[in-house]
Amino acid sequence: MTIGVDAGMLGVSDERLKVGVYHVANNLLKNIAALDKKNTYRLYSFLPIPKFGNTMHNIVLSPARGYLRLRLPLELRTHPVDIFLGLGQALPPFLHTTSIGFVYDLGFLFHKEAYGNSYKKLLGQTNYLVKHASHIITISNATKHDIVSLYDRDPKTITVCYPGVDDRFKPQGERYHHKNPYILFVGSLTKTKDIPLLLQSLALVKKPLDLLLAGGDYWPDPAIDESINRYKLSNRVKKLGFVSDEMLSRYYRGAVAFVTTALHEGFCLPVVEAMACGTPVIAVDRGALAETVGDGGIVVRADAQSIANAVVSMNKHILGQNAIERAKVFSWHTFVKKVLSLYET
């Protein structure tokens, strides 16, 4: 069979934009190239993307403007495929073939104010995908539940596939050494991550403890710096900016805990990366975070005191082993095998 793939999200050079969906799509295609030798793939994008393998052929449909609604439909009409994979939580119109659409997160429906100008685009593309996709892949049972309850989609047409974790995230290896014990956050520093709540929690922790923020600031939340000043945390908070995976694993290993206060997560890859490094997680009970963390950490109410209490009581020695075992649930190999099995249904 010939499989068409919207791989447009991979055509980015700015490291700050290589976040959740980028990593899922990149690992999916990398592992499909290794596992699937009988099908041929056409990877569509509006900018050049990496080469994945001999069975995968890159097709650049530039410029970006009109890519999804004009150039991609025309390409698919001229050169039809047997199955189309929409990896970017979007499908092109006028598809006349079996389509599998990926839905990662519906947080924009719950927290419209945090998504700014991207809200309307996310809403329109997701609405169209959920209505028209032959089948939907999502990355957590929480998001599947959201799709079913908000869109009245038949649950039998939705498959949950948990993303995996890269082998470089493991307990063995160098640790980052900081002047004080520290907790770590990894992710984009946007309004959707609710970093001000994390900062408010840190202010309640009176013992020596710092916070390291690792992630891009392409869409920075101005309330972060405001909160640092309000709670007088300038000496306890360090922004690391973009961090390579090699360095990131060191930061994970050295942390007392990984902490996330995100407004709504469809999965949260950094949670799994932290657990794979033997670092337990403290997460608020929002979206799919409790589902992802399992017994690899502590899930608390989304209030500053509850988070602070969890930070103070965290015992990495005890929960670290639980975190390692929990991370073993998540495998890119299993993820890809489950996706490939849908070709036959």
TORGULUM-672075 format. One record per atom (N, C-alpha, C): residue number from 1; atom name; x, y, z. Coordinates in pm, whole numbers, m for minus. Each point is the difference from the previous one (the first is absolute). Example, Ala and Ser with C-alpha at 12.3 -4.5 7.8 and 13.67 -1.06 7.14 Angstrom:
1;N;1319;m569;780
1;CA;m89;119;0
1;C;90;120;0
2;N;m35;105;m72
2;CA;82;119;6
2;C;m77;109;73
This chain:
1;N;84;m120;0
1;CA;m84;120;0
1;C;87;125;0
2;N;m59;107;m44
2;CA;65;131;6
2;C;m67;82;109
3;N;79;47;94
3;CA;m51;75;114
3;C;45;146;m13
4;N;m95;91;m1
4;CA;32;142;0
4;C;4;53;142
5;N;94;88;28
5;CA;18;50;137
5;C;18;151;m2
6;N;m82;70;77
6;CA;25;143;22
6;C;110;12;104
7;N;120;33;m46
7;CA;116;14;89
7;C;45;145;8
8;N;m91;92;m25
8;CA;34;141;m3
8;C;60;52;129
9;N;m40;m59;114
9;CA;51;49;129
9;C;149;m28;19
10;N;59;m82;m86
10;CA;142;m31;12
10;C;89;100;m73
11;N;m60;87;m77
11;CA;77;97;m78
11;C;34;125;79
12;N;60;m16;116
12;CA;38;116;82
12;C;149;m6;30
13;N;65;114;1
13;CA;142;6;33
13;C;24;60;139
14;N;m96;77;49
14;CA;12;62;132
14;C;m21;m107;107
15;N;103;m27;79
15;CA;m8;m105;101
15;C;m112;24;101
16;N;m38;125;20
16;CA;m105;31;97
16;C;m136;m53;m45
17;N;m14;m31;m130
17;CA;m127;m49;m53
17;C;m6;m152;m5
18;N;110;m65;35
18;CA;3;m146;m4
18;C;m50;m54;134
19;N;m132;10;17
19;CA;m63;m40;127
19;C;m83;m126;m22
20;N;m101;m23;83
20;CA;m71;m127;7
20;C;m36;m66;m132
21;N;m81;68;m83
21;CA;m47;m61;m125
21;C;118;m30;m92
22;N;98;87;m4
22;CA;120;m24;m81
22;C;65;m132;41
23;N;19;m21;129
23;CA;69;m120;48
23;C;m81;m126;m28
24;N;m132;6;16
24;CA;m83;m116;m29
24;C;9;m35;m149
25;N;m17;99;m87
25;CA;5;m25;m144
25;C;137;m50;m43
26;N;106;61;51
26;CA;136;m39;m36
26;C;29;m144;40
27;N;m37;m37;123
27;CA;24;m137;46
27;C;m90;m100;m70
28;N;m121;39;m31
28;CA;m91;m89;m73
28;C;61;m36;m135
29;N;41;100;m78
29;CA;52;m25;m134
29;C;133;m74;4
30;N;84;34;96
30;CA;130;m67;14
30;C;m20;m150;27
31;N;m96;m33;84
31;CA;m24;m140;34
31;C;m80;m72;m107
32;N;m90;69;m69
32;CA;m69;m62;m114
32;C;102;m38;m107
33;N;96;88;m27
33;CA;103;m28;m100
33;C;77;m127;34
34;N;19;m25;129
34;CA;74;m119;43
34;C;m85;m126;m1
35;N;m131;14;24
35;CA;m86;m116;19
35;C;m82;m39;m124
36;N;m41;97;m79
36;CA;m91;m27;m112
36;C;76;3;m132
37;N;25;m119;m55
37;CA;75;m10;m125
37;C;m89;m33;m120
38;N;m131;m18;25
38;CA;m86;m42;m112
38;C;m82;114;m58
39;N;m16;109;72
39;CA;m77;114;m50
39;C;93;114;m42
40;N;m51;84;m89
40;CA;74;118;m45
40;C;m65;124;58
41;N;81;96;41
41;CA;m51;120;65
41;C;36;125;m79
42;N;m95;92;m7
42;CA;23;132;m55
42;C;m16;102;112
43;N;107;67;34
43;CA;m1;95;111
43;C;m13;141;m55
44;N;m113;63;26
44;CA;m27;134;m53
44;C;38;106;104
45;N;60;107;m48
45;CA;33;112;88
45;C;11;126;m85
46;N;4;116;66
46;CA;14;126;m74
46;C;143;55;10
47;N;84;m67;81
47;CA;143;30;9
47;C;75;m133;0
48;N;127;m2;m35
48;CA;76;m126;2
48;C;0;m63;139
49;N;m8;m133;3
49;CA;2;m76;125
49;C;108;m108;m10
50;N;37;m62;112
50;CA;104;m105;m5
50;C;m42;m118;m87
51;N;98;m72;m50
51;CA;m24;m123;m74
51;C;m7;m116;99
52;N;m104;m83;m11
52;CA;m20;m105;100
52;C;38;m139;m48
53;N;m8;m28;m129
53;CA;33;m134;m47
53;C;m35;m18;m146
54;N;40;m115;m56
54;CA;m18;m25;m142
54;C;m146;m14;m41
55;N;m87;m37;95
55;CA;m142;m16;m32
55;C;m78;130;17
56;N;70;104;42
56;CA;m66;128;28
56;C;51;108;m94
57;N;m92;62;m71
57;CA;35;98;m103
57;C;m53;137;40
58;N;89;96;14
58;CA;m38;135;42
58;C;m51;81;m119
59;N;m114;64;19
59;CA;m60;85;m104
59;C;m27;136;62
60;N;72;101;m48
60;CA;m14;136;54
60;C;m101;78;m84
61;N;m105;48;66
61;CA;m106;77;m66
61;C;3;142;57
62;N;90;81;m50
62;CA;15;135;54
62;C;m73;101;m90
63;N;m30;120;55
63;CA;34;48;134
63;C;m100;m49;104
64;N;19;43;125
64;CA;m85;m46;109
64;C;m145;45;m18
65;N;m18;121;m49
65;CA;m135;53;m18
65;C;m76;m84;m103
66;N;m114;m53;40
66;CA;m79;m82;m90
66;C;40;m146;m5
67;N;98;m39;84
67;CA;49;m138;m1
67;C;m111;m100;32
68;N;m69;17;112
68;CA;m98;m99;45
68;C;m129;4;m80
69;N;m44;117;m37
69;CA;m133;14;m62
69;C;3;1;m152
70;N;118;17;m60
70;CA;7;11;m145
70;C;101;m96;m62
71;N;129;16;34
71;CA;103;m79;m67
71;C;m6;m147;36
72;N;m23;m32;127
72;CA;m7;m141;41
72;C;m121;m71;m61
73;N;m120;57;3
73;CA;m114;m65;m68
73;C;25;m22;m149
74;N;62;98;m66
74;CA;28;m13;m143
74;C;99;m113;m25
75;N;103;m8;83
75;CA;100;m107;m13
75;C;m64;m137;19
76;N;m89;m12;98
76;CA;m65;m128;28
76;C;m101;m37;m109
77;N;m57;98;m64
77;CA;m93;m27;m110
77;C;78;m45;m125
78;N;116;61;m21
78;CA;83;m33;m116
78;C;71;m134;18
79;N;46;m24;122
79;CA;73;m124;32
79;C;m65;m63;124
80;N;m107;m77;m18
80;CA;m76;m57;113
80;C;84;m97;84
81;N;m38;m11;126
81;CA;62;m95;92
81;C;m107;m94;53
82;N;43;m109;62
82;CA;m96;m97;55
82;C;m48;39;139
83;N;90;56;79
83;CA;m32;46;136
83;C;70;133;22
84;N;m66;90;71
84;CA;62;129;32
84;C;10;14;150
85;N;121;36;49
85;CA;23;24;142
85;C;12;150;25
86;N;m88;54;82
86;CA;6;142;37
86;C;68;15;134
87;N;131;23;0
87;CA;77;4;124
87;C;m10;132;74
88;N;m53;104;m65
88;CA;2;134;58
88;C;m131;46;60
89;N;m84;m96;44
89;CA;m134;31;53
89;C;m78;82;m103
90;N;11;m43;m126
90;CA;m70;67;m110
90;C;m8;m96;m118
91;N;m103;16;m82
91;CA;m14;m75;m125
91;C;m26;99;m113
92;N;52;m29;m119
92;CA;m35;85;m114
92;C;m143;m28;m44
93;N;m68;97;m61
93;CA;m135;m23;m49
93;C;1;m86;m126
94;N;m117;m49;m35
94;CA;m22;m73;m126
94;C;77;m131;m7
95;N;25;m64;115
95;CA;66;m131;m1
95;C;m97;m106;m50
96;N;47;m85;m90
96;CA;m83;m109;m51
96;C;69;m134;28
97;N;56;m12;119
97;CA;68;m122;38
97;C;m13;m20;150
98;N;38;m117;48
98;CA;m1;m27;144
98;C;97;96;70
99;N;m45;61;106
99;CA;84;96;71
99;C;8;m34;148
100;N;120;14;55
100;CA;23;m19;143
100;C;54;132;53
101;N;m76;64;87
101;CA;40;130;53
101;C;47;m10;143
102;N;105;72;32
102;CA;55;3;136
102;C;m55;120;76
103;N;m54;m25;119
103;CA;m45;106;90
103;C;81;m13;129
104;N;80;100;29
104;CA;91;m6;114
104;C;m57;61;127
105;N;m79;104;m15
105;CA;m37;79;118
105;C;m118;89;m36
106;N;m97;8;89
106;CA;m113;91;m20
106;C;0;110;104
107;N;117;31;52
107;CA;10;103;104
107;C;m53;134;m43
108;N;8;30;m129
108;CA;m48;131;m49
108;C;m150;16;19
109;N;m74;m110;10
109;CA;m144;8;24
109;C;m32;34;145
110;N;92;m30;90
110;CA;m22;24;143
110;C;63;131;48
111;N;104;45;m71
111;CA;73;119;43
111;C;27;89;m121
112;N;m106;46;m61
112;CA;9;83;m121
112;C;94;118;18
113;N;m5;62;117
113;CA;77;122;24
113;C;150;m22;m6
114;N;45;m124;21
114;CA;144;m28;2
114;C;58;m25;m139
115;N;m85;m8;m101
115;CA;47;m38;m134
115;C;7;117;m97
116;N;m49;115;41
116;CA;16;121;m81
116;C;m48;m15;m142
117;N;83;46;m94
117;CA;m37;1;m142
117;C;m9;m138;m63
118;N;57;m101;65
118;CA;m4;m135;m58
118;C;m130;m73;28
119;N;m86;58;87
119;CA;m123;m69;40
119;C;m90;m32;m119
120;N;m29;99;m84
120;CA;m93;m22;m111
120;C;51;m105;m98
121;N;130;3;m26
121;CA;59;m98;m91
121;C;m10;m141;58
122;N;35;m15;128
122;CA;m10;m130;66
122;C;m144;m51;0
123;N;m93;89;30
123;CA;m140;m38;6
123;C;m50;m47;m136
124;N;26;78;m104
124;CA;m48;m35;m133
124;C;60;m130;m51
125;N;131;m17;16
125;CA;65;m120;m51
125;C;m42;m124;77
126;N;m13;12;131
126;CA;m39;m115;81
126;C;m145;m38;m26
127;N;m88;98;m9
127;CA;m140;m29;m31
127;C;m12;m77;m131
128;N;74;44;m101
128;CA;m7;m66;m131
128;C;55;m142;9
129;N;112;m17;68
129;CA;60;m133;12
129;C;m94;m98;70
130;N;m54;41;113
130;CA;m85;m91;77
130;C;m125;m39;m79
131;N;m49;90;m81
131;CA;m119;m28;m80
131;C;30;m90;m119
132;N;117;15;m63
132;CA;25;m64;m129
132;C;99;m117;3
133;N;81;m14;102
133;CA;100;m108;2
133;C;m68;m137;6
134;N;52;m95;m77
134;CA;m52;m137;7
134;C;27;m60;137
135;N;116;30;55
135;CA;38;m48;132
135;C;86;107;67
136;N;m3;2;132
136;CA;78;97;77
136;C;97;m73;91
137;N;124;48;3
137;CA;98;m45;98
137;C;20;114;100
138;N;m6;m34;127
138;CA;31;99;102
138;C;99;m61;98
139;N;58;82;86
139;CA;115;m46;78
139;C;m30;m20;148
140;N;m127;4;37
140;CA;m38;m31;138
140;C;m148;m32;5
141;N;m38;m76;102
141;CA;m142;m28;21
141;C;m75;127;39
142;N;70;91;67
142;CA;m64;126;38
142;C;m43;79;m123
143;N;88;6;m102
143;CA;m36;73;m121
143;C;m107;m75;m79
144;N;5;m133;0
144;CA;m106;m77;m64
144;C;m135;33;65
145;N;m2;5;131
145;CA;m123;34;72
145;C;m48;139;m40
146;N;93;96;m12
146;CA;m37;135;m41
146;C;m63;1;m139
147;N;58;m75;m93
147;CA;m52;m5;m137
147;C;m141;m57;m1
148;N;m18;m109;72
148;CA;m132;m66;3
148;C;m105;91;63
149;N;35;64;112
149;CA;m99;80;72
149;C;m28;133;m68
150;N;102;61;m62
150;CA;m19;132;m60
150;C;m49;m6;m144
151;N;34;m109;m70
151;CA;m35;m9;m142
151;C;m98;m113;m32
152;N;m35;m80;101
152;CA;m91;m113;m20
152;C;52;m95;m108
153;N;130;m21;m1
153;CA;63;m92;m95
153;C;m8;m142;55
154;N;m25;m98;m88
154;CA;m8;m140;40
154;C;135;m44;58
155;N;5;m43;127
155;CA;128;m38;60
155;C;70;m116;m71
156;N;m77;m81;m74
156;CA;60;m112;m73
156;C;88;48;m115
157;N;m16;126;m38
157;CA;80;55;m111
157;C;118;83;51
158;N;31;m15;129
158;CA;112;73;61
158;C;93;m100;68
159;N;127;4;m34
159;CA;99;m89;59
159;C;101;81;80
160;N;27;m45;122
160;CA;100;66;84
160;C;135;m67;m21
161;N;100;79;m37
161;CA;137;m47;m19
161;C;92;88;85
162;N;54;m56;107
162;CA;91;78;84
162;C;134;22;m72
163;N;50;122;m4
163;CA;135;24;m53
163;C;105;m71;85
164;N;122;m8;m54
164;CA;108;m66;71
164;C;99;100;57
165;N;115;m53;36
165;CA;107;84;57
165;C;132;m42;m62
166;N;83;96;m33
166;CA;128;m26;m65
166;C;95;m73;95
167;N;81;m90;m55
167;CA;92;m81;81
167;C;103;83;74
168;N;27;121;m46
168;CA;103;81;66
168;C;m47;48;138
169;N;m130;m8;26
169;CA;m52;38;132
169;C;0;m125;88
170;N;100;m10;85
170;CA;18;m118;85
170;C;65;42;132
171;N;m13;m83;103
171;CA;53;40;132
171;C;152;11;2
172;N;68;m84;m79
172;CA;146;0;0
172;C;53;119;m81
173;N;104;62;54
173;CA;61;111;m73
173;C;29;118;91
174;N;58;102;m58
174;CA;37;119;77
174;C;m123;76;48
175;N;15;63;115
175;CA;m104;85;57
175;C;46;146;m5
176;N;m96;88;m12
176;CA;32;142;8
176;C;15;38;148
177;N;105;73;32
177;CA;24;41;138
177;C;m25;150;12
178;N;m97;32;82
178;CA;m40;139;21
178;C;41;41;141
179;N;7;129;25
179;CA;44;49;131
179;C;m95;m43;112
180;N;m130;m14;m31
180;CA;m101;m45;96
180;C;m78;m117;m60
181;N;m68;m79;83
181;CA;m95;m95;m56
181;C;m101;75;m87
182;N;m49;m67;m105
182;CA;m92;70;m90
182;C;m111;m91;m51
183;N;m112;65;m31
183;CA;m106;m66;m75
183;C;9;50;m143
184;N;m54;m78;m93
184;CA;18;28;m142
184;C;m134;5;m72
185;N;m14;97;m89
185;CA;m111;1;m95
185;C;58;0;m140
186;N;m59;m81;m89
186;CA;43;m5;m140
186;C;m122;22;m88
187;N;8;95;m90
187;CA;m110;29;m91
187;C;5;144;m47
188;N;m86;32;m93
188;CA;m5;139;m48
188;C;m54;90;111
189;N;53;120;8
189;CA;m36;92;109
189;C;m120;86;m42
190;N;m110;m68;m30
190;CA;m121;66;m47
190;C;m105;6;110
191;N;m107;72;m27
191;CA;m109;10;97
191;C;m62;m136;30
192;N;4;m92;m96
192;CA;m63;m131;20
192;C;69;m82;109
193;N;122;35;36
193;CA;74;m78;101
193;C;m22;52;142
194;N;m64;114;14
194;CA;m32;57;132
194;C;121;3;93
195;N;111;51;m50
195;CA;122;12;80
195;C;m20;91;122
196;N;m82;106;m9
196;CA;m21;82;120
196;C;m48;m80;122
197;N;m82;m103;m21
197;CA;m43;m83;112
197;C;119;m75;59
198;N;88;m48;m85
198;CA;120;m69;48
198;C;89;95;80
199;N;12;123;m45
199;CA;80;100;71
199;C;m61;36;135
200;N;m131;10;3
200;CA;m70;27;126
200;C;25;m115;99
201;N;3;m122;m51
201;CA;27;m116;85
201;C;141;4;55
202;N;95;34;m87
202;CA;140;8;43
202;C;18;101;112
203;N;m73;110;m8
203;CA;11;105;103
203;C;m43;m51;137
204;N;m84;m103;3
204;CA;m47;m56;126
204;C;98;m100;59
205;N;97;m43;m80
205;CA;101;m96;48
205;C;116;79;61
206;N;17;m12;129
206;CA;98;84;70
206;C;140;m62;7
207;N;12;m129;m26
207;CA;134;m60;3
207;C;75;34;m129
208;N;133;m12;m1
208;CA;78;33;m120
208;C;m41;m90;m117
209;N;m62;58;m98
209;CA;m46;m75;m117
209;C;m18;98;m115
210;N;58;m33;m115
210;CA;m11;85;m118
210;C;m90;m65;m104
211;N;m36;78;m101
211;CA;m80;m47;m112
211;C;75;29;m129
212;N;21;m103;m81
212;CA;60;16;m132
212;C;m109;m17;m106
213;N;m9;96;m90
213;CA;m99;m2;m107
213;C;71;m27;m132
214;N;m23;m118;m57
214;CA;65;m38;m126
214;C;m104;m1;m111
215;N;18;87;m99
215;CA;m95;2;m110
215;C;4;129;m77
216;N;m58;m5;m118
216;CA;0;116;m89
216;C;m93;109;46
217;N;31;121;m40
217;CA;m82;116;36
217;C;m52;70;m126
218;N;m38;m82;m99
218;CA;m48;57;m126
218;C;m128;79;21
219;N;m87;m51;89
219;CA;m123;70;38
219;C;3;22;151
220;N;87;84;52
220;CA;18;10;145
220;C;m123;59;71
221;N;m24;m52;118
221;CA;m107;52;85
221;C;58;113;86
222;N;m42;125;m20
222;CA;56;111;78
222;C;m25;m13;150
223;N;m100;m80;37
223;CA;m30;m17;143
223;C;110;m76;73
224;N;87;m69;m74
224;CA;109;m73;65
224;C;96;97;69
225;N;50;97;m76
225;CA;92;98;60
225;C;m70;84;107
226;N;m127;30;m22
226;CA;m76;76;100
226;C;m7;m78;131
227;N;m22;m131;m9
227;CA;m9;m82;120
227;C;135;m15;69
228;N;106;m12;m79
228;CA;135;m8;59
228;C;28;124;84
229;N;m39;115;m53
229;CA;21;126;74
229;C;m93;10;120
230;N;m127;m38;m19
230;CA;m98;12;107
230;C;40;m84;122
231;N;47;m123;m25
231;CA;34;m91;109
231;C;148;6;38
232;N;73;95;m61
232;CA;142;20;32
232;C;79;m130;m17
233;N;m9;m57;m119
233;CA;61;m129;m28
233;C;117;8;m99
234;N;48;118;m27
234;CA;103;14;m104
234;C;127;m80;31
235;N;28;m23;128
235;CA;119;m78;37
235;C;m27;m150;5
236;N;m127;m39;m18
236;CA;m35;m142;11
236;C;m49;m60;m131
237;N;m19;82;m101
237;CA;m52;m47;m129
237;C;102;25;m109
238;N;26;m103;m79
238;CA;96;12;m111
238;C;m66;m47;m128
239;N;m3;87;m102
239;CA;m50;m38;m132
239;C;115;m56;m82
240;N;m16;m123;m45
240;CA;107;m66;m74
240;C;m12;19;m150
241;N;m118;41;m47
241;CA;m22;8;m143
241;C;m7;m138;m62
242;N;25;m8;m133
242;CA;1;m130;m65
242;C;117;m83;51
243;N;m27;m129;27
243;CA;101;m91;51
243;C;5;m124;m89
244;N;119;m43;m39
244;CA;14;m121;m81
244;C;m44;m122;81
245;N;m38;m109;m70
245;CA;m45;m120;70
245;C;109;m56;92
246;N;126;9;m44
246;CA;110;m51;83
246;C;9;77;131
247;N;m7;132;m7
247;CA;5;81;122
247;C;m128;m16;80
248;N;m113;m14;m71
248;CA;m128;m11;69
248;C;m3;m122;91
249;N;53;m112;m47
249;CA;2;m120;84
249;C;81;25;127
250;N;104;82;m7
250;CA;78;33;120
250;C;m83;84;97
251;N;m74;95;m55
251;CA;m87;82;85
251;C;m107;m86;68
252;N;m59;m94;m76
252;CA;m100;m89;59
252;C;61;m78;117
253;N;115;m62;m24
253;CA;61;m86;103
253;C;36;77;126
254;N;40;125;m17
254;CA;43;78;115
254;C;m112;61;81
255;N;m121;0;m54
255;CA;m112;67;66
255;C;m58;m81;115
256;N;m47;71;101
256;CA;m75;m63;109
256;C;m130;m57;m55
257;N;m63;76;m89
257;CA;m126;m42;m62
257;C;m22;82;m127
258;N;m77;m57;m90
258;CA;m51;75;m115
258;C;m140;46;38
259;N;m30;128;m21
259;CA;m129;55;41
259;C;m69;66;m119
260;N;m127;m31;m20
260;CA;m78;66;m104
260;C;m135;44;54
261;N;m35;123;m34
261;CA;m128;58;42
261;C;m84;38;m122
262;N;22;m69;m112
262;CA;m65;36;m126
262;C;m152;3;13
263;N;m62;91;m74
263;CA;m145;14;4
263;C;m71;m124;m52
264;N;55;m61;m105
264;CA;m64;m117;m59
264;C;100;m68;m92
265;N;36;m123;29
265;CA;92;m75;m84
265;C;m70;m121;m61
266;N;28;m25;m128
266;CA;m52;m120;m63
266;C;82;m123;34
267;N;123;23;45
267;CA;88;m111;41
267;C;115;54;87
268;N;93;74;m58
268;CA;117;62;64
268;C;123;m90;m6
269;N;73;9;m111
269;CA;123;m77;m19
269;C;105;24;109
270;N;22;125;45
270;CA;102;21;103
270;C;m26;m78;129
271;N;m126;m26;32
271;CA;m32;m82;117
271;C;64;m137;m14
272;N;m15;m60;m118
272;CA;54;m135;m24
272;C;152;2;m6
273;N;56;105;m60
273;CA;146;13;m6
273;C;60;9;141
274;N;m63;79;84
274;CA;47;14;138
274;C;m5;m134;73
275;N;m112;m71;m11
275;CA;m14;m128;67
275;C;102;m101;m51
276;N;26;2;m131
276;CA;99;m91;m58
276;C;139;25;56
277;N;26;124;43
277;CA;129;35;61
277;C;3;m27;150
278;N;m110;m52;53
278;CA;m5;m30;143
278;C;m41;116;87
279;N;m57;102;m63
279;CA;m45;118;75
279;C;m151;m1;13
280;N;m53;m3;122
280;CA;m145;m2;18
280;C;m63;132;m41
281;N;m131;m6;m22
281;CA;m75;114;m55
281;C;m101;50;102
282;N;m13;131;8
282;CA;m111;63;71
282;C;m83;71;m106
283;N;m127;m38;m11
283;CA;m86;56;m103
283;C;m134;38;59
284;N;m60;103;m57
284;CA;m135;37;42
284;C;m100;m89;m73
285;N;m116;m16;60
285;CA;m102;m90;m54
285;C;m80;71;m109
286;N;63;16;m115
286;CA;m63;65;m115
286;C;26;m84;m125
287;N;m98;m5;m89
287;CA;19;m71;m126
287;C;42;m144;22
288;N;102;m42;m76
288;CA;46;m139;4
288;C;118;m21;94
289;N;35;100;81
289;CA;121;m11;81
289;C;m5;m116;100
290;N;m112;m19;68
290;CA;m10;m110;96
290;C;15;m135;m71
291;N;m57;m10;m119
291;CA;9;m123;m79
291;C;145;m29;m40
292;N;72;102;m40
292;CA;139;m18;m42
292;C;91;m32;118
293;N;m16;72;109
293;CA;87;m18;117
293;C;m20;m136;65
294;N;m125;m45;13
294;CA;m25;m127;69
294;C;59;2;139
295;N;76;m107;32
295;CA;64;m5;133
295;C;147;45;m7
296;N;33;73;m108
296;CA;136;51;m14
296;C;21;136;62
297;N;m92;40;87
297;CA;11;130;64
297;C;m121;30;84
298;N;m27;128;18
298;CA;m110;47;83
298;C;m89;93;m82
299;N;m130;m23;5
299;CA;m97;87;m67
299;C;m78;75;107
300;N;m7;132;m13
300;CA;m61;83;104
300;C;m101;97;m61
301;N;m77;63;88
301;CA;m91;106;m46
301;C;80;116;m57
302;N;m64;75;m87
302;CA;68;112;m66
302;C;m5;125;87
303;N;58;m8;119
303;CA;14;119;84
303;C;141;3;57
304;N;48;121;28
304;CA;141;20;36
304;C;41;m79;124
305;N;m86;m4;101
305;CA;36;m67;124
305;C;15;m150;m19
306;N;m91;m61;m77
306;CA;8;m144;m25
306;C;129;m35;m74
307;N;36;82;m97
307;CA;123;m24;m76
307;C;121;16;91
308;N;1;106;80
308;CA;112;24;93
308;C;15;m115;99
309;N;m112;m49;53
309;CA;5;m112;94
309;C;61;m124;m65
310;N;m36;m25;m126
310;CA;53;m116;m71
310;C;150;14;m23
311;N;43;121;m33
311;CA;143;25;m21
311;C;79;m25;128
312;N;m51;49;111
312;CA;70;m14;128
312;C;7;m146;44
313;N;m106;m76;m26
313;CA;m5;m139;46
313;C;57;m101;m99
314;N;40;46;m119
314;CA;49;m91;m104
314;C;123;m77;48
315;N;m4;m132;m18
315;CA;114;m86;30
315;C;44;m67;m130
316;N;103;56;m62
316;CA;44;m51;m130
316;C;49;m144;10
317;N;63;m35;110
317;CA;54;m135;15
317;C;m111;m104;m7
318;N;m114;30;62
318;CA;m112;m95;2
318;C;m76;1;m132
319;N;m36;120;m48
319;CA;m84;10;m119
319;C;79;m13;m131
320;N;131;16;7
320;CA;80;m8;m122
320;C;m11;m133;m70
321;N;0;m110;76
321;CA;m12;m133;m60
321;C;m139;m19;m60
322;N;m102;52;68
322;CA;m135;m5;m57
322;C;m5;72;m134
323;N;69;113;m6
323;CA;2;79;m123
323;C;64;m79;m114
324;N;110;m66;28
324;CA;68;m80;m103
324;C;m91;m110;m52
325;N;m69;m68;89
325;CA;m91;m108;m40
325;C;m118;55;m80
326;N;m51;113;41
326;CA;m113;61;m72
326;C;41;36;m142
327;N;120;52;m19
327;CA;45;43;m132
327;C;10;m117;m98
328;N;17;m121;51
328;CA;12;m117;m87
328;C;m129;m31;m75
329;N;m110;58;45
329;CA;m129;m20;m68
329;C;1;66;m138
330;N;84;102;m17
330;CA;m6;84;m120
330;C;112;m34;m97
331;N;m38;m51;m118
331;CA;97;m48;m98
331;C;m36;49;m140
332;N;97;57;m72
332;CA;m26;42;m138
332;C;m29;m120;m89
333;N;64;m113;28
333;CA;m25;m121;m79
333;C;m147;m41;11
334;N;m51;m4;123
334;CA;m141;m36;22
334;C;m92;102;m64
335;N;34;127;14
335;CA;m79;109;m60
335;C;m14;m21;m151
336;N;111;m25;m67
336;CA;m1;m14;m146
336;C;m72;m127;m43
337;N;22;m110;70
337;CA;m69;m125;m36
337;C;m152;17;8
338;N;m45;76;97
338;CA;m143;24;15
338;C;m53;86;m114
339;N;78;100;m41
339;CA;m39;84;m113
339;C;m7;m84;m127
340;N;102;m82;m25
340;CA;4;m83;m121
340;C;m116;m98;m5
341;N;m43;m50;115
341;CA;m110;m97;3
341;C;m131;60;m50
342;N;m12;133;8
342;CA;m123;66;m44
342;C;m12;3;m152
343;N;109;m22;m72
343;CA;m7;m3;m146
343;C;m92;m111;m49
344;N;m8;m107;78
344;CA;m75;m118;m43
344;C;m145;1;46
345;N;m39;99;81
345;CA;m136;1;54
345;C;m92;88;m83
